Amino acid sequence: MSGLSYEQAREELVSVVQRLESGGAPLAESLALWERGERLAAICQQWLDGAKAKVEAARNQDAD
């Protein structure tokens, strides 16, 4: 992953979304924020997918 924890990525993503929603940034900055938000969302999704896989593995182990 990127070295960010899920919580760090989520917190930064919330901040990016708030800045974009405020609408005060110039176009170039808005595009950069959007791209950063996409990367942060992907990081969060990787963490969630990994956690889901661990839970499923534990459930399968318990079922055996």
N, CA, C and O atoms as a GROMACS GRO file, in nm:
protein
  256
    1MET      N    1   0.083  -0.118   0.000
    1MET     CA    2   0.000   0.000   0.000
    1MET      C    3   0.088   0.125   0.000
    1MET      O    4   0.206   0.117  -0.034
    2SER      N    5   0.034   0.235   0.036
    2SER     CA    6   0.106   0.361   0.022
    2SER      C    7   0.181   0.401   0.148
    2SER      O    8   0.250   0.504   0.147
    3GLY      N    9   0.172   0.325   0.254
    3GLY     CA   10   0.232   0.365   0.380
    3GLY      C   11   0.134   0.438   0.470
    3GLY      O   12   0.164   0.463   0.586
    4LEU      N   13   0.017   0.472   0.418
    4LEU     CA   14  -0.087   0.536   0.499
    4LEU      C   15  -0.174   0.429   0.564
    4LEU      O   16  -0.207   0.328   0.501
    5SER      N   17  -0.211   0.452   0.687
    5SER     CA   18  -0.309   0.364   0.749
    5SER      C   19  -0.446   0.396   0.690
    5SER      O   20  -0.466   0.498   0.624
    6TYR      N   21  -0.540   0.306   0.715
    6TYR     CA   22  -0.677   0.331   0.668
    6TYR      C   23  -0.729   0.463   0.725
    6TYR      O   24  -0.788   0.544   0.654
    7GLU      N   25  -0.705   0.484   0.853
    7GLU     CA   26  -0.755   0.603   0.920
    7GLU      C   27  -0.694   0.730   0.863
    7GLU      O   28  -0.763   0.831   0.844
    8GLN      N   29  -0.563   0.726   0.834
    8GLN     CA   30  -0.496   0.842   0.776
    8GLN      C   31  -0.552   0.874   0.637
    8GLN      O   32  -0.581   0.989   0.604
    9ALA      N   33  -0.566   0.769   0.555
    9ALA     CA   34  -0.618   0.788   0.419
    9ALA      C   35  -0.761   0.840   0.423
    9ALA      O   36  -0.796   0.929   0.346
   10ARG      N   37  -0.842   0.786   0.511
   10ARG     CA   38  -0.982   0.828   0.522
   10ARG      C   39  -0.991   0.973   0.568
   10ARG      O   40  -1.071   1.050   0.514
   11GLU      N   41  -0.911   1.009   0.666
   11GLU     CA   42  -0.912   1.146   0.718
   11GLU      C   43  -0.871   1.246   0.609
   11GLU      O   44  -0.933   1.351   0.594
   12GLU      N   45  -0.765   1.212   0.534
   12GLU     CA   46  -0.722   1.301   0.427
   12GLU      C   47  -0.828   1.308   0.316
   12GLU      O   48  -0.850   1.414   0.259
   13LEU      N   49  -0.891   1.195   0.287
   13LEU     CA   50  -0.996   1.193   0.185
   13LEU      C   51  -1.112   1.283   0.225
   13LEU      O   52  -1.166   1.356   0.141
   14VAL      N   53  -1.152   1.279   0.350
   14VAL     CA   54  -1.259   1.367   0.399
   14VAL      C   55  -1.219   1.513   0.379
   14VAL      O   56  -1.300   1.595   0.336
   15SER      N   57  -1.094   1.545   0.409
   15SER     CA   58  -1.045   1.681   0.392
   15SER      C   59  -1.048   1.723   0.245
   15SER      O   60  -1.088   1.835   0.213
   16VAL      N   61  -1.005   1.634   0.158
   16VAL     CA   62  -1.006   1.663   0.014
   16VAL      C   63  -1.148   1.689  -0.034
   16VAL      O   64  -1.174   1.784  -0.108
   17VAL      N   65  -1.241   1.605   0.007
   17VAL     CA   66  -1.381   1.620  -0.034
   17VAL      C   67  -1.436   1.754   0.014
   17VAL      O   68  -1.505   1.824  -0.060
   18GLN      N   69  -1.405   1.790   0.138
   18GLN     CA   70  -1.453   1.918   0.191
   18GLN      C   71  -1.398   2.035   0.111
   18GLN      O   72  -1.471   2.130   0.082
   19ARG      N   73  -1.270   2.027   0.074
   19ARG     CA   74  -1.211   2.135  -0.005
   19ARG      C   75  -1.274   2.144  -0.143
   19ARG      O   76  -1.299   2.253  -0.194
   20LEU      N   77  -1.301   2.028  -0.203
   20LEU     CA   78  -1.365   2.028  -0.334
   20LEU      C   79  -1.508   2.082  -0.326
   20LEU      O   80  -1.552   2.157  -0.412
   21GLU      N   81  -1.579   2.043  -0.222
   21GLU     CA   82  -1.718   2.087  -0.206
   21GLU      C   83  -1.728   2.236  -0.178
   21GLU      O   84  -1.830   2.298  -0.208
   22SER      N   85  -1.624   2.294  -0.120
   22SER     CA   86  -1.628   2.438  -0.092
   22SER      C   87  -1.627   2.519  -0.221
   22SER      O   88  -1.676   2.632  -0.224
   23GLY      N   89  -1.570   2.462  -0.328
   23GLY     CA   90  -1.574   2.526  -0.458
   23GLY      C   91  -1.483   2.645  -0.476
   23GLY      O   92  -1.494   2.714  -0.578
   24GLY      N   93  -1.395   2.673  -0.383
   24GLY     CA   94  -1.314   2.794  -0.393
   24GLY      C   95  -1.180   2.775  -0.462
   24GLY      O   96  -1.109   2.873  -0.486
   25ALA      N   97  -1.144   2.650  -0.495
   25ALA     CA   98  -1.012   2.625  -0.553
   25ALA      C   99  -1.012   2.650  -0.704
   25ALA      O  100  -1.114   2.627  -0.770
   26PRO      N  101  -0.901   2.697  -0.757
   26PRO     CA  102  -0.890   2.712  -0.903
   26PRO      C  103  -0.896   2.574  -0.969
   26PRO      O  104  -0.878   2.471  -0.904
   27LEU      N  105  -0.921   2.574  -1.099
   27LEU     CA  106  -0.940   2.449  -1.172
   27LEU      C  107  -0.822   2.353  -1.157
   27LEU      O  108  -0.842   2.235  -1.130
   28ALA      N  109  -0.701   2.402  -1.174
   28ALA     CA  110  -0.584   2.315  -1.165
   28ALA      C  111  -0.574   2.249  -1.027
   28ALA      O  112  -0.543   2.131  -1.016
   29GLU      N  113  -0.600   2.327  -0.924
   29GLU     CA  114  -0.595   2.272  -0.788
   29GLU      C  115  -0.709   2.174  -0.767
   29GLU      O  116  -0.690   2.070  -0.703
   30SER      N  117  -0.825   2.203  -0.819
   30SER     CA  118  -0.939   2.112  -0.807
   30SER      C  119  -0.910   1.978  -0.873
   30SER      O  120  -0.944   1.872  -0.820
   31LEU      N  121  -0.846   1.982  -0.990
   31LEU     CA  122  -0.809   1.858  -1.059
   31LEU      C  123  -0.708   1.778  -0.977
   31LEU      O  124  -0.719   1.656  -0.966
   32ALA      N  125  -0.610   1.847  -0.920
   32ALA     CA  126  -0.510   1.779  -0.836
   32ALA      C  127  -0.576   1.719  -0.713
   32ALA      O  128  -0.544   1.607  -0.673
   33LEU      N  129  -0.669   1.792  -0.653
   33LEU     CA  130  -0.741   1.739  -0.538
   33LEU      C  131  -0.823   1.617  -0.576
   33LEU      O  132  -0.827   1.518  -0.502
   34TRP      N  133  -0.889   1.625  -0.690
   34TRP     CA  134  -0.970   1.512  -0.738
   34TRP      C  135  -0.883   1.387  -0.755
   34TRP      O  136  -0.920   1.278  -0.712
   35GLU      N  137  -0.767   1.405  -0.818
   35GLU     CA  138  -0.676   1.292  -0.839
   35GLU      C  139  -0.627   1.235  -0.707
   35GLU      O  140  -0.618   1.114  -0.690
   36ARG      N  141  -0.594   1.323  -0.613
   36ARG     CA  142  -0.551   1.276  -0.481
   36ARG      C  143  -0.664   1.201  -0.412
   36ARG      O  144  -0.642   1.098  -0.349
   37GLY      N  145  -0.785   1.253  -0.424
   37GLY     CA  146  -0.900   1.186  -0.366
   37GLY      C  147  -0.921   1.047  -0.424
   37GLY      O  148  -0.955   0.953  -0.352
   38GLU      N  149  -0.902   1.033  -0.554
   38GLU     CA  150  -0.915   0.902  -0.618
   38GLU      C  151  -0.811   0.805  -0.562
   38GLU      O  152  -0.843   0.690  -0.534
   39ARG      N  153  -0.687   0.852  -0.547
   39ARG     CA  154  -0.582   0.766  -0.491
   39ARG      C  155  -0.613   0.728  -0.346
   39ARG      O  156  -0.594   0.613  -0.306
   40LEU      N  157  -0.660   0.824  -0.269
   40LEU     CA  158  -0.694   0.796  -0.130
   40LEU      C  159  -0.811   0.698  -0.120
   40LEU      O  160  -0.810   0.609  -0.034
   41ALA      N  161  -0.910   0.712  -0.206
   41ALA     CA  162  -1.023   0.620  -0.206
   41ALA      C  163  -0.975   0.479  -0.240
   41ALA      O  164  -1.024   0.382  -0.182
   42ALA      N  165  -0.881   0.468  -0.332
   42ALA     CA  166  -0.827   0.336  -0.368
   42ALA      C  167  -0.751   0.274  -0.251
   42ALA      O  168  -0.761   0.154  -0.227
   43ILE      N  169  -0.676   0.356  -0.178
   43ILE     CA  170  -0.604   0.307  -0.060
   43ILE      C  171  -0.704   0.254   0.044
   43ILE      O  172  -0.685   0.146   0.099
   44CYS      N  173  -0.808   0.332   0.069
   44CYS     CA  174  -0.911   0.289   0.165
   44CYS      C  175  -0.973   0.158   0.120
   44CYS      O  176  -0.995   0.068   0.201
   45GLN      N  177  -1.002   0.146  -0.009
   45GLN     CA  178  -1.064   0.025  -0.060
   45GLN      C  179  -0.971  -0.095  -0.045
   45GLN      O  180  -1.017  -0.205  -0.013
   46GLN      N  181  -0.841  -0.076  -0.066
   46GLN     CA  182  -0.744  -0.184  -0.048
   46GLN      C  183  -0.746  -0.232   0.097
   46GLN      O  184  -0.744  -0.353   0.123
   47TRP      N  185  -0.748  -0.138   0.190
   47TRP     CA  186  -0.753  -0.175   0.332
   47TRP      C  187  -0.880  -0.254   0.363
   47TRP      O  188  -0.876  -0.355   0.433
   48LEU      N  189  -0.992  -0.205   0.311
   48LEU     CA  190  -1.119  -0.273   0.338
   48LEU      C  191  -1.123  -0.412   0.274
   48LEU      O  192  -1.173  -0.506   0.336
   49ASP      N  193  -1.071  -0.424   0.152
   49ASP     CA  194  -1.067  -0.554   0.086
   49ASP      C  195  -0.979  -0.651   0.164
   49ASP      O  196  -1.012  -0.769   0.178
   50GLY      N  197  -0.866  -0.601   0.214
   50GLY     CA  198  -0.777  -0.685   0.294
   50GLY      C  199  -0.843  -0.731   0.423
   50GLY      O  200  -0.829  -0.847   0.462
   51ALA      N  201  -0.914  -0.642   0.488
   51ALA     CA  202  -0.983  -0.678   0.612
   51ALA      C  203  -1.093  -0.781   0.583
   51ALA      O  204  -1.111  -0.875   0.660
   52LYS      N  205  -1.164  -0.761   0.474
   52LYS     CA  206  -1.270  -0.856   0.437
   52LYS      C  207  -1.212  -0.994   0.410
   52LYS      O  208  -1.269  -1.095   0.452
   53ALA      N  209  -1.100  -1.000   0.341
   53ALA     CA  210  -1.036  -1.128   0.311
   53ALA      C  211  -0.992  -1.197   0.439
   53ALA      O  212  -1.004  -1.319   0.450
   54LYS      N  213  -0.941  -1.122   0.536
   54LYS     CA  214  -0.900  -1.181   0.664
   54LYS      C  215  -1.020  -1.237   0.740
   54LYS      O  216  -1.011  -1.345   0.798
   55VAL      N  217  -1.130  -1.163   0.739
   55VAL     CA  218  -1.252  -1.211   0.807
   55VAL      C  219  -1.303  -1.338   0.741
   55VAL      O  220  -1.339  -1.434   0.809
   56GLU      N  221  -1.306  -1.338   0.608
   56GLU     CA  222  -1.353  -1.456   0.537
   56GLU      C  223  -1.263  -1.577   0.563
   56GLU      O  224  -1.312  -1.688   0.579
   57ALA      N  225  -1.131  -1.555   0.566
   57ALA     CA  226  -1.037  -1.663   0.594
   57ALA      C  227  -1.059  -1.718   0.734
   57ALA      O  228  -1.054  -1.839   0.755
   58ALA      N  229  -1.082  -1.628   0.831
   58ALA     CA  230  -1.107  -1.672   0.968
   58ALA      C  231  -1.236  -1.751   0.977
   58ALA      O  232  -1.243  -1.852   1.047
   59ARG      N  233  -1.339  -1.707   0.906
   59ARG     CA  234  -1.466  -1.780   0.905
   59ARG      C  235  -1.450  -1.919   0.845
   59ARG      O  236  -1.504  -2.016   0.896
   60ASN      N  237  -1.376  -1.926   0.735
   60ASN     CA  238  -1.353  -2.055   0.670
   60ASN      C  239  -1.273  -2.148   0.759
   60ASN      O  240  -1.298  -2.268   0.761
   61GLN      N  241  -1.178  -2.093   0.834
   61GLN     CA  242  -1.098  -2.172   0.926
   61GLN      C  243  -1.185  -2.225   1.039
   61GLN      O  244  -1.170  -2.340   1.080
   62ASP      N  245  -1.275  -2.141   1.089
   62ASP     CA  246  -1.365  -2.184   1.196
   62ASP      C  247  -1.463  -2.290   1.148
   62ASP      O  248  -1.505  -2.375   1.227
   63ALA      N  249  -1.499  -2.286   1.021
   63ALA     CA  250  -1.595  -2.381   0.965
   63ALA      C  251  -1.533  -2.519   0.949
   63ALA      O  252  -1.604  -2.620   0.947
   64ASP      N  253  -1.400  -2.524   0.938
   64ASP     CA  254  -1.332  -2.653   0.917
   64ASP      C  255  -1.323  -2.733   1.041
   64ASP      O  256  -1.269  -2.844   1.040
   0.00000   0.00000   0.00000
